[in-house]
Amino acid sequence: MDVLYFVVLVGVLIFVHELGHFAWAKFFGVRVLRFSLGFGPRLIGFRRGETEYVLAAIPLGGYVRMFGESSADAVGPEEEERSFQGQPLWKKLIIVVAGPAMNLVFPIVLYFVVFLGDAELPPPVVGTVFPNTPAYGKLVPGDRILRVDGADVGTFYDVNRIVERSPGRQLAFSVDRGGETLTIPITPDLTRVAREPPELALYEDVGRIGIWKYQPSAVIGIASPSGPAAAARLRTFDVVVSAAGQPIDTWRTLERTLDANRGTSCPVTFLRPVRVDHALGGLVEMDVYEPRVTTLTPDPGTASGAERAGLESADLYVSDVTVGSPEHYMGLLRGDRLLTLDGRRTVNFRTFLEDLNAGRGDEHELAWRRGDEQMGARFRLQHERRVTDQGVPIDRYVVGMQHWVPMRTEPPTENESLLTYAVIRAFEKTWELTEVTVYTVIRLLQGRLSVDAIGGPLTIFEVAGEAAREGPSDYLSIMAFVSINLGLINLMPIPMLDGGHLIFFFFEGVSRRRLSPRVRQYASLAGLLVLIVLMVIAFKNDIERQWPELGDRFGSER
């Protein structure tokens, strides 16, 4: 099936590309001799009018053969106006550019279809408010945002979109809080965000107010080994599902339930993760959840219910430490509670990761708590540099610790402006990938990205198969990405490509005369050599990714 997925992907993109050349040539009255999908021996074909339509044996390309395009064509005076070379320069430019342009426009159609699948989206309900952000102390988890700056919002995407394009400008947030409508002014911070992949050093400035649509599940951490929760035999990473007869689905729900308790005993039902050794013959690590019941008696007082019970969210508790990582060697263990990073108190795991990654290779000082004992050490993140099997270069610093708090959102709401949403997202995604592709080429030319990042047909073959197995949306997304690459590559100023023809036209426009056939032949030969070198590099990279032992052997022979 992977062969079929590959042939369909490549065939569709070649057809779209050649259709651009063909349609505009026909529109301008140029005589088209052949429309071919593929190269090499003809498999099937037919003739309609003056054009022969052919499907050839090698599906890695195609072409539109126009009358008068080659210097070998004998063009009589009466046929001049129907030949390609007989067209005005501006018409020839449009015909040549039309192919790559179709590859750059086609992803908008593909992504439009993909985003039509977002018939339901997360509602505009605040799940988390991050400390030390513009929204902190103004919005609270559970607030439903109704309007932002006078514009109605129906989904969390609508909120994000308005905030991102309004850094430094005060916005009026109308929110529903427990049945009461409030108007709250918030000014988004200007935030510089790194685009993926980080190796491109590509950034954009957006607005942020510090809210998240996700809220943590009721996964608990034992704040004190001598508190009521520990006495009730609860453990860190237990998942509370009911308390005081009330169902519990999020940490916020558990907090509200415990806040109402003033020192009386209440039953608690929870799930305890228990590791299964050698699950599925050792293929996976697996936890099963055992249901249990206990009685929790929070201390009386005026503090929050969770604090009086000796509980907190497990967000800052380490759930796993990568063996062999710097964090492992400095003694960090599962169940440790993170306290400070470089002397600053950690408030949640997400901002903790942002602070770590901002320092990249810097040395950090970490403090954590194990039971009642406070511990600390200095460390640097592990540096990882490699190229993935799909040809994506990786140059990053890896955090060797994880936390475990499943996130939840409110039930999705209907996307009432689905068509508008799909159009906007299609244009945004196409522009984003076009920009990333352009910067990838620039970084390659600058030497900041290795040529090992160049992928060839084998990489496309593998990625197309994987995407198709994931589902239609993934397959269409990969097709859109390859289409953008195909369009931009064809615009490169290399003879034999469309961009090379544009260079020829530029010189013709400046000199007011056609380039001699000999100059075109030499330029085309040089372009062919460049393409051969690029193809050799791409195939070499593909082979080394698919069969690393061959790559190692070739590397040792060199």
Secondary structure, DSSP 8 states (H G I E B T S, - for coil): -HHHHHHHHHHHHHHHHHHHHHHHHHHTT--EEEEEEEEEEEEEEEEETTEEEEEEEEEEEEEEEETT-STTS---GGGGGGSSTTS-HHHHHHHHHHHHHHHHHHHHHHHHHHHTT-SEE--SB--EE-TTSTTBTTB-TT-EEEEETTEE--SHHHHHHHHHT-TTS-EEEEEEETTEEEEEEE--EEEEEE-SSGGG--EEEEEE--EES-EE-SBEEES-TTSHHHHTT--TT-EEEEETTEE--SHHHHHHHHHT-SS--EEEEEEEEEEEEEEGGGTEEEEEEEEEEEEE----SSS-HHHHHTEEEGGGB--EE-TTSHHHHTT--TT-EEEEETTEE---HHHHHHHHHHHTTSEEEEEEEETTEEEEEEEE-EEEEEE-TTS-EEEEEE--EE----EE----EE-TTHHHHHHHHHHHHHHHHHHHHHHHHHHHHHTSS-GGG---HHHHHHHHHHHHHH-HHHHHHHHHHHHHHHHHHHTSS-TTSHHHHHHHHHHHHHHTS---HHHHHHHHHHHHHHHHHHHHHHHHHHHHHH-HHHHHHHHHH-
